[in-house]
Amino acid sequence: MGRTDQADGRPAAGMSRVAGPLPLQFFLALGLGLLLLAALGLTLVFGPGSYADIDHLRHLRYHDGTFRTLPVALSPAGYQNVKLGLLALVGVLGLVTAWGFRTGGWLRQEVGALRREHRAAPSLLAPWHALPRKDKATALGLLGLLLLVRGYYLAYYPLYGDEVVSYLSFVREGPVAALSYYPIPNNHILYSVLCWLFSQLSSNVYFAMRLPTLLISTVGTALVGLLLLPRTGFQVTALTVFLFAFFPYSLFQAVVGRGYFLLAFCSQVALVAALALLNNTDRPRRAWTVLVCSAVAGLYAMPTFLLIFGALFGSLGLSFIFQRQWSQLGQLIPAGLVTGITTLLLYAPVLVVSGAGALFANGYVAPGAGSTPDLTGLSYVLRTEGQLLGAGPLGALLSVSISLAALFSSRRRRGSSRHLVFLALGLLWVPYLLLAARGIFPPARVLSFRIFFLLLPAALLYEQVLTRWVSRPAFRHPALALGLPVVAWALLGLRPFHQRALLEGQRNARVASTYSWLRHHGARRVLTLHPHYQLYLTFFSQQDRANLRVDASRQPGVSYDYQLTDKETSPAPPAQPALFENEDVRVKPLR
């Protein structure tokens, strides 16, 4: 991706002002490569397996407020057809690849052109090496602080409910379940596969579930910073990256085993690629490749990336129209098709095993999901912005004020900075329009990726204020101008974050105490309607390889030892004293 001049956004020396259209063969080559990789990966998982792997999923219990099972309609004959179809697809794609790579073939030419663009690109570390020592020291100090905080909460933050569900239902059950079992959107498929790979190295749950997200967040923070550095300068880059890293939702997602940080990372890389295209990079193949690959990875991490995909491609399309770059506008179509077809192939196991309804019509994405009688589109925006920024009703006002100020300021900017603001604001606000069109109201955490695209224009405004109004060099030293706001932001967010971890730990400790009591008294079968106890008692039992069965309702022919009554739903004390009691449940005998 091309380096641009930070002052006015013009291409760097040696770059053409207007990028010519890429041949359609490039997008065919990109699509062929992605489809071949996807088909090979699916074949390696499903090819050696048997129908017993699929049949097992039919009887697998998952937890979504209570215990449930997912009907699996795929028959043994259908499973064999799927395996044959994958083998045939790999064969066809392999033959096309071999034909394209023949001497002087179109595929060989496009791969060679992409390789030349990559080799001609400046080193990713070159802008870092050019920084003054004081900038490097400040950045490394903040990075060290960030790693200390993340490392501490990686071990200190108790296992989270969604994390436990992902481990029990998708990771522990193996790659077939991770790729095809989709009873609830808790299965962030790409992340589940990564966790399964780590689980082959260690059976420790923290290692399998949390080390991948720690590595992704660490590499992602550094990589996005290096990508932004030549485009926005040190101060804007560092402020944006570190403020987002210490943003409470981001910090949570960097240490708890879920796919949210992977989604955010893909969105940020896609932004940089889109910015390169708007700046008429002389390495368009590289930029389109990064954009499409980050979109495919983001969509495979979470379908939520559709909001980012729609916002980014829509913003790119409008920008190309305004700039009259018709050839670039036309290239959005093959890029979108490659992204869509590859993603559809990757989700094919979900469609044939769990069914299309599990992906497109589950209770979290069906029209009306998350709605309440008093919730409107506007009140949803006000509520979500307030929750994300921790500012209540002032959250939306703050977001709108920064957006308007950035738009006004960008009118006096040229080139790269102007494009950056336009793309960032598109990624910030267009997701709300897409959600409104679908009529769904997801939790605030689903939209937490947007905060990066609020902090980016805010950092541009902050730099502008410093440049124009702060004249004393001491106040513009990075340790003060950058370190002070980042540390203050971190301290502001860490207090409620730590308190939340403390409360979660206390609740999990109460479940562990109850589990110990049940084990000590020889419990084999227990009943409870308490969702948290259902999930964690099952988890503790399976970790201990104990034979404790937890059910929400009586099953035919099963004799139960104890019942755990939820004190929130049944606050009245029982006629007989409970055998065991804590803040959450009472335990009474059933035999």
PABARO-760978 format. One record per residue (C-alpha): x, y, z. Coordinates in steps of 0.02 Angstrom, whole numbers, padded with zeros to 5 digits, always signed. Each point is the difference from the previous one (the first is absolute). Layout:
XYZ;...
//
This chain:
+00000+00000+00000;+00068+00168-00049;+00075+00127+00116;-00078+00172-00010;+00063+00171+00044;-00077+00045+00169;-00015+00185-00035;-00114-00002-00150;-00035-00182-00039;+00092-00001-00166;+00082-00162-00054;+00182-00017+00047;+00134+00024-00129;-00008-00126-00139;-00185-00036+00022;-00123+00029-00141;-00134+00128+00039;-00143-00105-00070;+00006-00189+00013;-00050-00091-00157;-00129-00138+00003;+00061-00172+00047;-00037-00142-00122;-00142-00114+00047;+00128-00141+00003;+00068+00069+00163;-00164-00023+00091;-00020-00172-00081;+00172-00047+00065;-00039+00068+00174;-00166-00092+00005;+00079-00160-00062;+00134+00005+00133;-00122+00036+00142;-00124-00132-00057;+00136-00131-00018;+00065+00036+00175;-00175-00005+00073;-00046-00162-00090;+00163-00083+00051;-00026+00048+00181;-00178-00067+00004;+00053-00161-00087;+00139-00030+00126;-00129+00011+00141;-00148-00092-00075;+00089-00119-00119;+00074-00119+00130;-00156+00008+00112;-00153-00110+00007;-00185+00032+00019;+00016-00041+00185;+00082+00172+00021;-00159+00080-00068;-00119-00114+00093;+00087+00046+00162;-00049+00182-00026;-00183-00050-00002;+00014-00057+00182;+00118+00137+00060;-00075+00116+00130;+00039+00185-00015;-00045+00136+00123;-00101+00154-00046;-00088+00052+00159;-00036-00184+00027;+00051-00166-00077;-00053-00030-00179;+00041-00112-00148;+00008+00040-00185;-00092-00109-00126;+00121-00056-00136;-00085-00048-00162;+00154-00056-00095;-00012-00186-00042;+00143-00124-00024;-00027+00006-00188;-00001+00190+00004;+00161+00000+00098;+00084-00110-00129;-00060+00117-00137;+00074+00148+00093;+00168-00088+00012;-00003-00047-00184;-00049+00178-00045;+00148+00069+00097;+00120-00121-00084;-00070+00044-00171;+00016+00186+00038;+00180-00019+00054;+00036-00100-00158;-00079+00129-00115;+00083+00147+00087;+00167-00092-00003;-00014-00032-00187;-00045+00182-00035;+00148+00055+00106;+00119-00116-00092;-00067+00062-00168;+00017+00182+00055;+00180-00028+00055;+00054-00074-00165;+00143+00091-00085;-00055+00178-00030;-00173-00037+00072;-00113+00137+00067;+00010-00065+00178;+00190+00000-00003;-00001+00178-00065;-00119+00064+00136;+00092-00088+00141;+00163+00071-00067;-00074+00176-00007;-00063-00014+00178;+00170-00062+00056;+00087+00147-00084;-00117+00123+00084;+00035-00078+00168;+00187+00007-00025;-00009+00182-00057;-00094+00052+00157;+00101+00089+00135;+00043-00098+00155;-00139-00005+00129;+00127+00050+00133;+00077+00143-00100;-00115+00136+00073;+00033-00068+00175;+00189+00007-00024;-00016+00181-00058;-00086+00057+00160;+00093+00105+00128;+00061-00091+00154;-00126+00087+00114;-00145-00061-00107;+00065-00178+00002;+00026+00005+00188;-00177+00062+00030;-00078-00130-00115;+00100-00143+00076;-00042+00058+00175;-00186+00003-00038;+00011-00168-00088;+00088-00074+00151;-00136+00069+00115;-00133-00072-00114;+00080-00172-00001;+00014+00001+00189;-00185+00043+00018;-00054-00128-00128;+00111-00135+00075;-00068+00033+00173;-00183-00009-00052;+00033-00151-00110;+00031-00097+00159;-00105+00101+00122;-00162+00021-00096;-00110-00151+00037;-00063-00112-00139;-00146+00087-00082;-00164-00086-00041;+00009+00021-00190;+00180-00058+00008;-00051-00159+00092;-00140-00033-00126;+00122+00019-00144;+00123-00119+00081;-00127-00135+00044;-00100+00003-00161;+00125+00043-00136;+00183-00006+00051;+00002-00158+00107;-00110-00092-00124;+00130+00013-00138;+00016+00080-00172;-00158-00077-00074;-00104+00084+00136;+00098+00162-00012;-00030+00011-00189;-00179-00062-00014;-00091+00004+00168;-00090+00168+00013;-00145-00012+00121;+00032+00178+00061;+00111+00142-00063;+00121-00035+00144;+00099-00102-00125;+00123+00128-00069;+00061-00130-00123;+00173+00062-00047;+00040+00033+00182;-00071-00168+00053;+00116-00087-00124;+00150+00096+00067;-00046-00049+00178;-00018-00182-00051;+00176+00005-00073;+00067+00071+00163;-00097-00131+00099;+00106-00132-00088;+00152+00073+00087;-00077+00008+00174;-00162-00053+00082;+00004+00154+00111;-00156+00103-00038;+00087+00167+00026;+00137-00051-00121;-00120-00063-00133;-00129+00140+00010;+00098+00153+00052;+00175-00013-00070;-00064+00018-00181;-00090+00163+00037;+00149+00067+00098;+00114-00036-00149;-00126+00073-00124;-00023+00157+00104;+00187+00024+00027;+00050-00028-00181;-00154+00094-00059;+00037+00153+00106;+00179+00010-00062;-00042-00039-00182;-00141+00126-00014;+00113+00130+00078;+00136-00035-00128;-00126+00006-00143;-00073+00166+00056;+00166+00082+00044;+00050+00058-00176;-00178+00058-00034;-00047+00097+00156;+00165+00036+00088;+00060-00058+00169;-00112+00100+00116;-00166-00043-00084;+00049-00182-00024;+00061-00030+00177;-00145+00093+00080;-00129-00097-00101;+00079-00170+00024;+00032+00016+00187;-00165+00083+00043;-00090-00141-00088;+00111-00130+00084;-00048+00068+00173;-00183+00023-00048;-00090-00114+00127;-00092-00103-00131;+00160-00021-00099;+00099-00048+00154;-00131-00130+00044;+00004-00071-00177;+00191-00005+00002;+00005-00119+00149;-00163-00100-00007;-00010-00141-00127;-00119+00067-00131;+00014+00060-00180;-00039+00184+00027;+00179+00065-00003;+00034-00100-00158;-00150+00086-00079;+00063+00172+00054;+00175-00037-00064;-00066-00053-00171;-00105+00159-00010;+00152+00109+00035;+00109-00088-00130;-00142+00016-00126;-00007+00188+00035;+00186+00020-00039;-00020-00098-00163;-00151+00104-00051;+00096+00159+00039;+00142-00057-00113;-00123-00026-00142;-00076+00173+00023;+00176+00074-00004;+00032-00078-00171;+00136-00118+00060;+00122-00063-00130;-00020-00171+00080;-00186-00032-00030;+00014-00190-00006;+00074+00000+00174;-00134+00117+00067;-00145-00099-00075;+00075-00163+00063;+00014+00067+00177;-00176+00072-00007;-00081-00160-00064;+00100-00116+00116;-00037+00106+00154;-00185+00002-00048;-00005-00190-00021;+00090-00025+00167;-00116+00123+00086;-00156-00081-00069;+00063-00172+00051;+00039+00065+00173;-00175+00070+00024;-00146+00035-00119;-00006+00171+00086;+00137+00049-00123;-00140+00020-00128;-00029+00170+00081;+00182+00047-00030;+00000-00073-00175;-00156+00097-00050;+00061+00161+00080;+00175-00008-00074;-00049-00053-00176;-00140+00128+00001;+00119+00139+00055;+00127-00054-00130;-00133+00002-00135;-00057+00175+00044;+00180+00063+00006;+00038-00074-00171;-00157+00083-00070;+00046+00170+00073;+00176-00017-00070;-00066-00065-00167;+00110-00153+00014;-00116-00111-00101;+00126-00139-00026;+00028-00014+00188;-00188+00002+00028;-00021-00144-00121;+00131-00102+00093;-00108+00000+00156;-00113-00126-00087;+00127-00141-00029;+00079+00036+00169;-00169-00018+00084;-00038-00159-00098;+00165-00080+00048;-00032+00044+00182;-00178-00064-00003;+00031-00163-00092;+00150-00045+00109;-00097+00038+00158;-00148-00102-00062;+00114-00149-00029;+00074+00016+00174;-00174+00004+00076;-00061-00147-00106;+00025-00126+00143;-00112+00107+00111;-00134+00007-00136;-00003-00188-00031;+00019-00057+00181;-00085+00132+00106;-00114+00067-00135;-00019+00170-00082;-00119+00057+00136;+00134-00020+00132;+00105+00130-00091;-00128+00118-00077;-00153-00014+00111;+00061-00034+00177;-00071+00098+00144;+00143+00125-00005;-00013+00054-00182;-00183-00027-00043;-00097+00163-00027;-00052+00071+00167;+00141-00084+00097;+00042+00099+00157;-00150+00114-00016;-00109+00055+00145;-00166+00095-00004;+00083+00166+00045;+00155-00019-00111;+00014+00103-00159;+00144+00023-00121;+00048+00164+00082;-00013-00063+00178;+00103-00151-00049;+00140+00112-00065;-00007+00107+00157;+00004-00153+00113;+00141-00087-00095;+00113+00153-00010;-00028+00032+00184;+00045-00179+00047;+00154-00006-00110;+00072+00165+00059;-00061-00017+00179;-00077+00172-00011;-00186-00039+00005;-00104+00123-00103;+00154+00105-00035;+00082-00141-00099;-00095+00032-00161;+00027+00188+00018;+00186-00028+00016;+00006-00116-00152;-00101+00119-00107;+00103+00151+00055;+00165-00086-00044;-00071-00057-00167;-00062+00173-00049;+00161+00084+00056;+00102-00125-00099;-00107+00027-00155;+00017+00188+00014;+00186-00013+00028;+00024-00119-00146;-00069+00130-00121;+00163+00093+00022;+00103-00156-00024;+00050-00081-00162;+00022-00177-00059;+00043-00135+00125;-00065+00082+00159;-00164+00044-00082;-00023-00177-00064;+00045-00070+00170;-00133+00104+00088;-00132-00048-00128;+00037-00186+00014;+00010+00004+00190;-00166+00090+00018;-00080-00119-00123;+00057-00147+00107;-00061+00091+00154;-00179+00042-00053;-00052-00106-00150;-00014-00159+00109;-00147+00082+00088;-00086+00027-00168;+00026-00182-00049;-00067-00060+00168;-00151+00114-00020;-00033-00071-00173;+00001-00176+00074;-00098+00054+00153;+00115-00077+00131;+00076+00072+00158;+00156-00098+00054;+00090+00028+00166;+00125+00141+00012;+00149-00120+00000;-00042-00051-00179;+00033+00179-00057;+00152+00031+00109;+00115-00011-00154;-00071+00170-00052;+00089+00092+00140;+00165-00013-00094;-00080+00101-00139;-00056+00132+00124;+00170+00012+00084;+00089+00021-00168;-00083+00166-00049;+00007+00053+00183;+00189-00025-00004;+00011+00103-00160;-00094+00142+00086;+00111-00015+00154;+00156+00014-00107;-00072+00152-00086;-00035+00084+00166;+00176-00035+00063;+00078+00065-00161;-00102+00160-00002;-00020+00046+00182;+00143-00079+00099;+00165+00088-00031;+00108-00057+00146;+00109-00147-00054;-00012-00079+00173;-00188-00021-00016;+00020-00079-00171;+00125-00130+00059;-00076-00172-00039;+00017-00057+00181;-00120+00140+00048;-00104+00030-00156;-00025-00185-00032;+00039-00093+00160;-00108+00107+00114;-00167-00019-00094;+00030-00187-00028;+00041-00035+00183;-00146+00107+00058;-00118-00093-00118;+00069-00167+00059;-00025+00043+00184;-00176+00061-00036;-00047-00164-00083;+00095-00122+00109;-00096+00035+00159;-00171-00061-00061;+00087-00137-00100;+00088-00064+00156;-00160+00011+00100;-00089-00104-00130;+00137-00131+00007;-00014-00004+00189;-00188-00028-00005;+00016-00135-00133;+00132-00086+00104;-00106+00003+00156;-00148-00075-00092;+00106-00137-00077;+00075-00036+00171;-00175-00028+00068;-00035-00124-00139;+00165-00088+00036;-00044-00011+00184;-00169-00075-00044;+00083-00123-00118;+00121-00054+00137;-00145-00028+00119;-00093-00105-00129;+00154-00104-00037;+00034-00026+00184;-00178-00065+00024;+00011-00119-00147;-00121+00090-00117;-00022-00082-00170;-00155+00087-00069;-00060+00175+00045;-00139+00116-00058;+00010+00189-00012;-00079+00141-00099;+00141+00120+00042;+00088+00031-00169;+00170+00043+00073;+00002-00154+00111;-00058-00112-00142;+00147+00054-00107;+00139+00007+00129;-00048-00159+00095;+00007-00090-00168;+00167+00080-00039;+00077-00042+00169;-00063-00179-00014;+00074-00025-00172;+00165+00078+00052;+00008-00123+00146;-00059-00144-00110;-00134-00025+00132;-00168-00082-00032;-00112+00145+00051;-00151+00026-00113;-00085+00170+00007;-00175+00018-00074;-00125+00142-00009;-00151-00116+00009;-00032-00180+00046;+00047-00125-00133;-00096-00164-00019;+00071-00144+00101;+00129+00109+00091;+00008+00010+00191;+00070+00163+00068;+00096+00028+00161;-00020+00186+00029;-00088+00154-00065;+00078+00172-00002;-00134+00134+00015;+00035+00171-00075;-00025+00124+00143;-00035+00142-00121;-00151-00086-00077;-00051-00089+00162;+00043+00123+00139;-00117-00074+00131;+00090-00114+00125;-00048-00184-00012;-00099-00093+00134;+00152-00108+00036;+00173+00077+00029;+00116-00014-00150;+00143-00123+00011;+00114+00130-00080;-00032+00182-00041;+00090+00152-00069;-00050+00166-00079;-00061-00085-00159;-00076-00170+00037;-00070-00117+00132;+00037-00185-00009;-00134-00124+00053;-00002-00190-00010;-00107-00095-00126;+00027-00177+00067;
//
